[in-house]
Amino acid sequence: MSIYRTTAWVTMSRPAVAGLTVLAVCCGCSPGRLVESAQLGIDAATGTADPAAAAKVAGIRREATLAGQAGDLYLPADPRAALLLIPGVTPDGRDDPRLVAFAGALARYGFLVFAPELPGLRAQRVGRDDPDAVAAAGQALASCYDPGVSPRFAVAAISYAVAPVVIAAMTPPGADQIALIVGIGGYHDVVAAITYLTTGYYRIGPGQPWHYGNPAPIARWVFVLASTSRIADPLDRVLVSEIARAKLTDPDADVRGLEMRLGSGGRAMMALVRNADPERVPELVAALPEPVRRDIEYLDLSRRQLRHLRATLLLIHGRDDPLIPATESLALAAAVPSGQADVFVVGNLSHVEIHPGGIPDTLLLWQAAYRLLVLRDGLTEPDPARCVPAQVGATTARSR
């Protein structure tokens, strides 16, 4: 493992990039790829906030249905590799401006990008069917290859979506097709991630002392809302959802009246989310309604034999991520065979946005972009003519 919530949101000043370019050339890096990676960082940082960059994205983004899967295609003039882009748990889904900017930047540097429409994640629901949804989207992307070609493509996943992507990459046909996973702010141990969301505590490693971080106040309610669809009792499901939405709207909202009406399953959810003791989290998770607990166990990468994962991992995490601690990406990298993962932990990176930082963090993110382009060149080149069916058209604003 090499250690160096997004590459897509990095801000790099042009003078800093120029200085790093000279340094890297002297160290023997490929000059062409070096300039390409530096420009990728600049373009991704500019994103849709810059009208010129937004126009570039609009020029290559197309709505399409591939093998029955709806989504957006980002078509470069000369694709060198294909990439499936999976958003996190967000109501904006594939329309999130940051994801759109990221996809556009990747397309301009040789990736044919497919961002599928995933209704569950857009509805802020998670569960054991998410890896199957990722696998189906991967098969849709595989239709962009000639029949005699064995597809080997990349998948970029944001936040929670990293786990379903890893699971999909360990199951045929994904095990043979997903050659690279770019994970942004993901987790390894789901109970450790829940511990951080609910109590703010995390460990550097197994058995190490607890450290207190700075999770976002809304983090626990995002988790609760994402889990409500698995609560069997209909009334509890409605009440817990109302509580979570109220707290997401106003962290100080008085929900005592709703909580008084909860049954045993809803009370178990509230006991977990109200708990402040990290030592109690495992027992509180074990007390959750069985469907919720089963999904948590299924999506827990620490329960899986990740040494069988064949895909290369490129993991990027904010040092002070407000939703998932960076220790989770480090643990995920440590769980795969040696040399199969690179981890870049940087400052000034929130879960999905990065703010201007100093030269050390700029250098790390530039290195991540360079590594991504190195790995890009080892993937299978797609044929865009095979994945531009008649349904493709210019993407316009969609109502949600």
C-alpha positions as CSV (number, residue, x, y, z in Angstrom):
1,M,0.0,0.0,0.0
2,S,1.3,3.4,-0.9
3,I,0.0,6.4,1.1
4,Y,0.4,9.7,-0.5
5,R,-14.5,12.6,0.1
6,T,-12.4,14.3,-4.2
7,T,-9.9,14.5,-7.0
8,A,-12.8,16.2,-8.9
9,W,-12.9,19.1,-6.5
10,V,-9.2,20.0,-6.2
11,T,-8.2,23.6,-6.6
12,M,-4.7,24.1,-7.9
13,S,-3.2,27.4,-8.7
14,R,-1.4,27.6,-12.1
15,P,1.9,28.8,-10.6
16,A,1.9,25.8,-8.2
17,V,1.1,23.4,-11.0
18,A,3.9,24.9,-13.1
19,G,6.4,24.4,-10.2
20,L,5.3,20.8,-9.6
21,T,5.5,20.1,-13.3
22,V,9.2,21.1,-13.4
23,L,9.8,19.0,-10.3
24,A,8.2,15.9,-11.6
25,V,9.9,16.2,-15.0
26,C,13.2,16.2,-13.2
27,C,12.1,13.1,-11.3
28,G,11.5,11.2,-14.5
29,C,7.8,11.3,-14.9
30,S,6.2,11.3,-18.4
31,P,6.1,14.9,-19.5
32,G,3.0,14.5,-21.6
33,R,1.0,12.7,-18.9
34,L,2.4,15.2,-16.3
35,V,0.9,18.2,-18.1
36,E,-2.3,16.2,-18.7
37,S,-2.7,15.4,-15.0
38,A,-2.0,19.0,-14.0
39,Q,-4.6,20.3,-16.4
40,L,-7.1,17.6,-15.3
41,G,-6.8,19.0,-11.7
42,I,-7.4,22.5,-12.9
43,D,-10.4,21.6,-15.0
44,A,-12.0,19.5,-12.3
45,A,-11.5,22.3,-9.7
46,T,-13.0,24.9,-12.1
47,G,-16.1,22.8,-12.6
48,T,-19.5,24.2,-13.3
49,A,-18.7,27.4,-11.4
50,D,-16.9,28.6,-14.5
51,P,-19.2,29.4,-17.4
52,A,-16.6,28.3,-19.9
53,A,-16.0,25.0,-18.1
54,A,-19.8,24.4,-17.8
55,A,-20.1,25.0,-21.6
56,K,-17.4,22.4,-22.2
57,V,-19.4,19.9,-20.1
58,A,-22.6,20.7,-21.9
59,G,-20.9,20.0,-25.2
60,I,-19.9,16.4,-24.3
61,R,-22.8,15.3,-21.9
62,R,-25.6,13.3,-23.5
63,E,-28.6,11.5,-22.0
64,A,-28.6,7.9,-23.1
65,T,-30.0,4.5,-22.4
66,L,-27.5,1.7,-22.6
67,A,-28.7,-1.9,-22.4
68,G,-31.9,-0.7,-20.7
69,Q,-30.0,1.5,-18.2
70,A,-30.7,5.2,-18.2
71,G,-28.0,7.7,-17.5
72,D,-25.6,10.3,-18.9
73,L,-22.8,9.7,-21.3
74,Y,-19.8,12.0,-21.4
75,L,-18.2,11.5,-24.8
76,P,-14.6,12.6,-25.5
77,A,-13.4,13.0,-29.0
78,D,-10.9,10.2,-28.7
79,P,-11.7,7.9,-25.8
80,R,-8.8,5.9,-24.3
81,A,-10.7,4.1,-21.6
82,A,-14.2,3.8,-20.1
83,L,-15.3,4.8,-16.6
84,L,-18.6,4.2,-14.7
85,L,-19.3,7.1,-12.3
86,I,-21.4,6.2,-9.2
87,P,-22.7,9.1,-7.1
88,G,-23.1,8.9,-3.3
89,V,-26.4,9.2,-1.4
90,T,-27.7,12.5,-2.8
91,P,-31.0,13.7,-4.0
92,D,-29.3,15.3,-7.0
93,G,-27.9,11.9,-8.2
94,R,-26.2,12.2,-11.6
95,D,-27.2,15.8,-11.8
96,D,-25.1,16.9,-8.8
97,P,-23.1,19.9,-10.2
98,R,-19.9,18.6,-8.7
99,L,-20.3,15.1,-10.2
100,V,-21.1,16.7,-13.6
101,A,-18.0,18.8,-13.4
102,F,-15.9,15.7,-12.4
103,A,-17.4,13.6,-15.2
104,G,-16.7,16.4,-17.7
105,A,-13.1,16.8,-16.7
106,L,-12.5,13.0,-16.9
107,A,-14.1,12.9,-20.4
108,R,-11.8,15.7,-21.6
109,Y,-8.8,13.6,-20.5
110,G,-9.7,10.4,-22.3
111,F,-12.4,8.7,-20.3
112,L,-15.7,7.8,-21.9
113,V,-17.9,8.3,-18.7
114,F,-21.3,6.8,-18.0
115,A,-23.2,8.1,-15.0
116,P,-26.2,5.9,-14.5
117,E,-29.5,6.9,-13.0
118,L,-29.8,5.1,-9.7
119,P,-33.2,5.8,-8.1
120,G,-32.3,4.3,-4.7
121,L,-29.3,6.6,-4.2
122,R,-31.2,9.6,-5.5
123,A,-34.0,8.8,-3.0
124,Q,-31.3,8.6,-0.3
125,R,-32.0,4.9,0.3
126,V,-29.2,2.3,0.7
127,G,-29.4,-1.5,0.9
128,R,-28.1,-4.9,-0.1
129,D,-29.5,-4.4,-3.7
130,D,-27.0,-1.5,-4.4
131,P,-24.2,-3.8,-5.6
132,D,-26.6,-5.4,-8.1
133,A,-27.5,-1.9,-9.3
134,V,-23.8,-1.1,-9.8
135,A,-23.3,-4.4,-11.6
136,A,-26.2,-3.7,-14.0
137,A,-24.7,-0.3,-14.7
138,G,-21.4,-1.9,-15.4
139,Q,-23.0,-4.3,-17.9
140,A,-24.6,-1.3,-19.6
141,L,-21.1,0.3,-19.9
142,A,-19.8,-3.0,-21.2
143,S,-22.1,-2.6,-24.2
144,C,-19.6,0.1,-25.4
145,Y,-17.1,-2.6,-26.4
146,D,-16.9,-4.7,-29.6
147,P,-18.2,-8.3,-29.0
148,G,-14.8,-9.8,-29.3
149,V,-13.2,-7.4,-26.8
150,S,-12.9,-8.3,-23.1
151,P,-13.9,-5.0,-21.3
152,R,-11.7,-3.7,-18.6
153,F,-12.9,-0.4,-17.3
154,A,-12.8,1.8,-14.3
155,V,-15.4,2.7,-11.7
156,A,-15.3,5.9,-9.7
157,A,-17.5,5.9,-6.5
158,I,-18.2,8.6,-4.0
159,S,-18.7,8.1,-0.3
160,Y,-21.0,5.2,0.6
161,A,-21.0,4.0,-3.0
162,V,-17.4,2.7,-2.6
163,A,-18.6,-0.4,-0.8
164,P,-21.3,-1.5,-3.3
165,V,-18.7,-1.0,-6.1
166,V,-16.1,-3.2,-4.3
167,I,-18.7,-5.9,-3.8
168,A,-19.7,-5.7,-7.4
169,A,-16.1,-6.0,-8.4
170,M,-15.7,-9.2,-6.5
171,T,-18.7,-10.9,-8.2
172,P,-18.9,-12.0,-11.9
173,P,-19.1,-10.4,-14.4
174,G,-17.7,-7.4,-12.5
175,A,-14.7,-9.4,-11.2
176,D,-13.5,-9.7,-14.8
177,Q,-14.4,-6.3,-16.0
178,I,-13.8,-3.8,-13.2
179,A,-10.0,-3.2,-13.4
180,L,-9.8,0.0,-11.4
181,I,-11.8,1.5,-8.5
182,V,-11.4,5.2,-7.7
183,G,-12.8,5.5,-4.2
184,I,-13.6,9.0,-2.8
185,G,-14.3,9.2,0.9
186,G,-15.4,5.5,1.3
187,Y,-15.3,3.1,4.2
188,H,-14.0,-0.3,5.1
189,D,-15.7,-1.2,8.5
190,V,-19.3,-0.1,8.4
191,V,-19.7,-0.2,12.2
192,A,-16.6,2.0,12.6
193,A,-18.2,4.4,10.1
194,I,-21.5,4.4,12.0
195,T,-19.5,5.0,15.2
196,Y,-18.0,8.1,13.7
197,L,-21.3,9.4,12.3
198,T,-23.1,9.0,15.6
199,T,-20.5,9.7,18.3
200,G,-17.7,11.4,16.5
201,Y,-15.1,8.9,17.7
202,Y,-12.7,6.8,15.6
203,R,-9.6,4.7,16.0
204,I,-6.4,4.9,14.1
205,G,-6.2,1.1,14.1
206,P,-7.8,-2.0,15.8
207,G,-7.4,-1.8,19.5
208,Q,-6.0,1.7,19.4
209,P,-7.3,4.5,21.7
210,W,-10.3,6.5,20.7
211,H,-9.9,9.8,19.0
212,Y,-12.6,12.5,18.6
213,G,-13.1,14.0,15.2
214,N,-15.5,16.6,13.9
215,P,-18.4,14.9,12.1
216,A,-21.1,17.1,10.5
217,P,-24.1,17.5,12.8
218,I,-26.4,16.2,10.0
219,A,-24.3,13.1,9.4
220,R,-26.2,10.8,11.7
221,W,-29.5,11.9,10.2
222,V,-28.3,11.1,6.7
223,F,-27.5,7.6,7.9
224,V,-31.0,7.3,9.6
225,L,-32.8,8.5,6.5
226,A,-30.9,6.1,4.2
227,S,-31.9,3.2,6.5
228,T,-35.6,3.9,6.9
229,S,-36.8,1.9,3.9
230,R,-35.6,-1.3,5.6
231,I,-37.7,-0.8,8.8
232,A,-40.4,-3.4,8.6
233,D,-43.1,-1.7,10.7
234,P,-44.9,0.8,8.4
235,L,-45.6,3.4,11.2
236,D,-42.0,3.3,12.4
237,R,-40.8,3.7,8.9
238,V,-42.9,6.8,8.4
239,L,-42.0,8.3,11.8
240,V,-38.3,7.7,11.6
241,S,-38.3,9.2,8.1
242,E,-40.1,12.3,9.4
243,I,-37.7,12.6,12.3
244,A,-34.7,12.4,10.0
245,R,-36.0,14.9,7.5
246,A,-37.0,17.3,10.2
247,K,-33.5,17.1,11.7
248,L,-31.8,17.5,8.3
249,T,-33.9,20.7,7.8
250,D,-33.3,22.0,11.3
251,P,-30.9,20.3,13.6
252,D,-32.7,21.9,16.6
253,A,-36.1,20.7,15.5
254,D,-38.3,19.3,18.4
255,V,-39.2,15.7,17.4
256,R,-40.1,14.4,20.9
257,G,-43.7,14.1,19.8
258,L,-42.8,11.8,16.9
259,E,-40.4,9.8,19.0
260,M,-43.1,9.1,21.6
261,R,-45.1,7.2,18.9
262,L,-42.3,4.9,17.9
263,G,-42.4,1.2,18.2
264,S,-39.5,-1.1,19.2
265,G,-37.7,-0.8,15.8
266,G,-37.9,2.9,15.7
267,R,-36.7,3.2,19.3
268,A,-33.7,1.0,18.5
269,M,-32.8,3.4,15.6
270,M,-33.1,6.4,17.9
271,A,-31.1,4.7,20.6
272,L,-28.2,4.3,18.2
273,V,-28.4,7.8,16.8
274,R,-28.6,9.4,20.2
275,N,-25.8,7.4,21.7
276,A,-22.5,9.2,22.5
277,D,-20.5,6.3,23.8
278,P,-18.4,4.6,21.0
279,E,-18.0,1.4,23.0
280,R,-21.8,0.8,22.9
281,V,-22.2,1.1,19.1
282,P,-21.7,-2.6,18.3
283,E,-24.5,-3.7,20.7
284,L,-26.8,-0.9,19.5
285,V,-26.3,-1.9,15.9
286,A,-27.0,-5.5,16.9
287,A,-30.3,-4.3,18.4
288,L,-31.5,-2.7,15.1
289,P,-34.5,-4.2,13.2
290,E,-33.3,-7.3,11.5
291,P,-33.7,-6.1,7.9
292,V,-31.6,-3.0,8.7
293,R,-29.0,-5.1,10.5
294,R,-28.8,-7.6,7.6
295,D,-28.1,-4.8,5.1
296,I,-25.4,-3.3,7.4
297,E,-23.7,-6.7,7.6
298,Y,-24.0,-7.3,3.9
299,L,-22.4,-3.9,3.0
300,D,-19.6,-4.3,5.6
301,L,-16.4,-4.7,3.7
302,S,-14.5,-5.7,6.8
303,R,-16.5,-9.0,6.7
304,R,-15.4,-9.8,3.2
305,Q,-12.2,-11.5,2.0
306,L,-10.8,-8.5,0.1
307,R,-7.6,-10.3,-0.7
308,H,-9.6,-11.9,-3.5
309,L,-10.4,-8.4,-5.0
310,R,-8.6,-8.1,-8.4
311,A,-9.3,-4.5,-9.2
312,T,-6.6,-1.8,-8.4
313,L,-7.7,0.7,-5.8
314,L,-7.0,4.5,-6.0
315,L,-8.4,5.9,-2.8
316,I,-8.7,9.6,-2.0
317,H,-9.9,10.9,1.4
318,G,-10.0,14.2,3.3
319,R,-8.0,14.3,6.4
320,D,-10.9,16.0,8.3
321,D,-13.8,14.4,6.4
322,P,-17.0,15.3,8.2
323,L,-18.8,12.1,7.4
324,I,-16.3,9.2,7.2
325,P,-12.8,9.3,8.8
326,A,-9.8,8.9,6.6
327,T,-8.7,5.9,8.6
328,E,-11.4,4.0,6.7
329,S,-9.7,4.4,3.3
330,L,-6.4,3.5,4.9
331,A,-8.0,0.3,6.4
332,L,-9.6,-0.6,3.1
333,A,-6.2,-0.3,1.3
334,A,-4.6,-2.4,4.0
335,A,-7.2,-5.2,3.5
336,V,-6.2,-5.8,-0.2
337,P,-3.0,-7.5,-1.4
338,S,0.1,-5.5,-1.1
339,G,0.8,-3.1,-3.9
340,Q,-2.8,-3.1,-5.1
341,A,-3.9,0.2,-3.5
342,D,-2.7,3.8,-3.5
343,V,-4.1,6.1,-0.8
344,F,-4.0,9.9,-0.9
345,V,-5.1,11.6,2.4
346,V,-5.2,15.3,2.0
347,G,-6.2,18.4,4.0
348,N,-8.8,21.0,3.1
349,L,-11.0,18.3,1.6
350,S,-14.5,17.9,3.0
351,H,-16.6,14.9,2.1
352,V,-17.3,16.2,-1.5
353,E,-15.6,19.5,-1.9
354,I,-12.0,20.7,-1.6
355,H,-11.0,24.2,-0.8
356,P,-7.8,26.0,-1.8
357,G,-4.9,24.4,0.0
358,G,-1.1,24.6,0.3
359,I,1.5,23.2,-1.9
360,P,1.8,19.8,0.0
361,D,-1.9,19.0,-0.5
362,T,-1.8,20.3,-4.1
363,L,1.1,18.0,-4.8
364,L,-0.7,15.0,-3.3
365,L,-3.8,15.6,-5.4
366,W,-1.7,16.2,-8.5
367,Q,0.0,12.8,-7.8
368,A,-3.4,11.2,-7.6
369,A,-4.4,12.7,-10.9
370,Y,-1.1,11.5,-12.4
371,R,-1.6,8.0,-11.0
372,L,-5.2,7.9,-12.4
373,L,-3.9,8.7,-15.9
374,V,-1.2,6.0,-15.6
375,L,-3.9,3.5,-14.7
376,R,-6.2,4.8,-17.4
377,D,-3.7,3.8,-20.1
378,G,-3.8,0.1,-18.9
379,L,-7.6,-0.2,-19.5
380,T,-9.4,-1.4,-22.6
381,E,-10.3,1.2,-25.2
382,P,-14.1,1.4,-25.8
383,D,-15.9,2.0,-29.1
384,P,-18.1,5.0,-28.6
385,A,-20.1,4.1,-31.8
386,R,-21.4,1.0,-30.0
387,C,-22.9,3.0,-27.1
388,V,-24.5,5.9,-28.9
389,P,-28.0,4.5,-29.6
390,A,-30.9,6.5,-31.1
391,Q,-32.1,7.4,-27.6
392,V,-29.1,9.6,-27.1
393,G,-29.8,13.4,-27.0
394,A,-28.4,16.5,-25.5
395,T,-28.9,16.5,-21.8
396,T,-31.2,19.2,-20.4
397,A,-32.2,20.1,-16.9
398,R,-34.4,17.3,-15.4
399,S,-37.0,17.7,-12.7
400,R,-36.5,15.7,-9.6
